[in-house]
């Protein structure tokens, strides 16, 4: 029997997603915004990948959604109904304790300073992985019942000192579909093309048939990245969060700081493990998502991937990974030192100095 509080909780999660979107959707570049809204329309209307989406219907829906966001301006996040009373939307552990008998899982997190995301999904399975002698809980989620526009593929929840790695397979499926759809419109040689060819993804039918297997296989890459994030976070310490917060108004600098931490996670954990595994699909998937500020800060890494694809057995990648890890470790330490030295002085001056350092040629790893 479905508890009476469950549907109101689902509605409240979705409302909080709308509130978060009303605050931050306008910060996205226009092309990314339109792509995300298109897929959000698909999810909200329960459309299958490849289903027709009439432009007029999507346009009307988009106008209605932006009108809704206008009505939510300035509204505070809602508490979530629970079996024993209201639940704080940031108390993920308490919400999940209430939801576990229902086979559902809840997530709340930040994709940047003051940029929240929320979701409610069906639970696929719980697990655990060892990380440096510690047992870290894992949670794999499936079909999503409520969500924000922002949809990270994985999240690291470290609330109350008990880290949990959350993998969102529905978000991963959408990401793969978007890449597959773009590849079908303009095929270009590169990591996703290599993946599509190797997996025989010639059309929608082949994509849908391969999707369950790809979700299970590629979730391991997301898991490795979050394990790397946990290690990187512990090495960087709480000062890194304060450093990022100081750049909250400078989106470019904040994205570059995020890229530096991503490099520490992937160069320290993800890529060495993928090289050891020798599993081509996972390597192709990782490099299919290597773009933006991460690529700008380490342009040589894709050249090393090309050498791997051409059969050098990973020699160039191992060399690049080692050099990159040293470079970004030193850069992170320098940024933390700048933040610490100036923390008691002019905070605005410190933020400018750090932003300039992230844009300097020396921030780029040329290995």
C-alpha positions, -999 to +999 in steps of 0.1 A: +000+000+000+014+034-010+018+057+021-003+089+020+028+111+023+046+097-008+029+116-036+030+150-017+067+143-011+072+137-049+054+169-056+075+188-032+108+174-047+096+185-081+086+220-067+121+224-053+135+214-086+115+241-103+126+266-076+163+257-082+158+260-120+141+294-117+172+307-100+199+292-122+187+280-156+194+314-171+231+310-162+235+283-188+248+291-223+219+293-247+228+262-267+232+240-236+200+255-221+179+246-252+194+211-254+187+204-217+152+218-220+145+196-250+155+165-231+136+177-200+105+179-222+111+143-233+115+131-197+084+151-184+062+137-212+075+101-209+087+100-245+110+073-257+144+081-271+139+089-308+102+098-304+090+128-324+089+161-305+068+186-324+086+220-323+054+239-317+045+217-287+080+221-272+080+258-278+046+262-260+058+241-231+091+261-229+071+294-226+048+279-199+078+266-180+096+300-180+063+316-169+062+291-140+097+300-130+087+337-129+061+329-103+086+311-082+111+340-080+123+345-044+105+314-031+123+293-005+128+256-008+099+235+005+101+210+033+093+174+022+064+156+038+074+124+056+058+097+077+065+115+110+064+151+099+082+175+076+117+167+064+145+192+056+152+189+018+189+189+026+187+161+051+193+134+024+199+106+050+166+112+068+146+114+036+162+082+023+155+064+056+118+072+051+119+062+014+137+030+016+106+008+023+091+023-008+120+013-031+128+049-038+159+071-033+163+109-030+192+131-039+201+167-032+234+184-040+252+213-055+266+213-090+284+246-082+283+272-054+246+278-046+234+258-076+213+230-061+198+199-079+172+175-066+158+142-078+136+113-067+141+079-084+135+042-082+162+023-063+180-003-084+204-016-058+227-007-029+263-017-026+297-008-012+332-003-025+365+000-006+383+033-009+417+035+009+406+010+036+372+025+041+339+010+030+319+035+010+283+029+003+270+030-033+235+036-045+223+030-081+191+047-092+168+041-121+136+057-134+133+092-121+100+105-107+111+141-100+141+160-110+157+194-116+168+205-150+204+200-140+211+162-140+246+151-130+253+115-138+267+108-104+269+125-070+291+121-039+271+127-008+294+132+022+268+144+047+275+136+083+308+121+074+293+090+058+302+092+021+277+076-004+283+075-041+250+079-060+248+068-097+219+080-118+214+056-146+184+075-161+207+106-164+234+084-180+209+071-205+199+106-215+236+116-219+243+086-241+212+094-262+221+130-267+256+120-279+242+092-301+216+116-316+243+142-323+265+116-338+237+105-361+233+140-374+270+146-380+293+116-375+329+126-367+359+106-359+365+106-321+358+087-289+320+085-292+323+074-328+348+047-318+323+036-291+293+036-315+312+016-341+325-009-316+290-014-301+272-016-335+250+015-328+238+021-363+203+033-355+177+038-328+169+001-325+205-009-320+210+019-294+179+009-274+189-027-275+224-020-263+214+006-237+208-017-206+242-033-211+259+001-216+243+015-185+257-013-163+291-012-179+296+025-180+283+031-145+316+017-134+334+047-149+311+071-130+319+051-099+356+054-104+353+092-109+334+096-077+359+075-058+385+098-072+365+128-061+364+115-026+402+111-026+407+145-041+383+162-017+402+147+013+435+158-001+423+194-008+404+198+024+377+222+033+397+252+021+389+242-015+352+246-009+358+281+005+381+289-025+353+279-049+327+298-030+349+329-033+346+325-071+308+320-071+302+352-091+328+344-117+314+314-136+345+309-157+368+308-128+344+285-108+342+261-138+380+260-141+383+252-104+359+224-109+380+212-138+411+212-117+395+190-091+381+167-118+416+163-132+428+153-097+400+127-095+405+113-129+442+114-133+446+100-098+420+072-099+398+069-130+423+068-159+449+046-141+422+021-133+408+022-169+443+016-183+448-013-160+414-028-169+421-025-207+383-022-214+380-001-246+343+009-242+349+025-208+379+044-221+360+056-252+331+067-229+354+087-206+370+105-235+337+112-252+329+134-222+364+150-220+356+186-232+351+221-221+375+235-194+389+201-186+401+197-222+412+234-224+435+229-193+449+196-206+448+196-244+475+170-248+454+143-232+433+137-263+465+132-283+475+105-259+441+089-264+446+090-301+478+071-296+460+046-274+433+041-301+460+036-327+475+007-307+503+020-285+490-001-256+485+030-234+521+042-233+513+078-242+483+079-219+503+066-189+529+092-195+504+120-199+484+109-168+515+110-146+526+144-159+491+158-156+486+146-121+518+163-110+508+195-128+473+198-114+484+188-079+509+216-079+484+240-094+458+231-068+483+236-040+493+270-054+457+281-056+451+270-020+482+289-009+470+320-026+436+317-010+452+311+024+477+340+022+451+365+012+421+352+033+428+377+060+433+406+036+413+418+006+390+390-004+381+406-037+418+410-046+424+373-037+395+362-060+409+383-089+444+369-084+431+333-084+410+339-114+439+353-133+461+324-123+435+300-137+435+318-170+473+321-173+491+299-198+509+283-169+477+267-158+476+246-189+493+212-188+513+209-220+525+173-215 
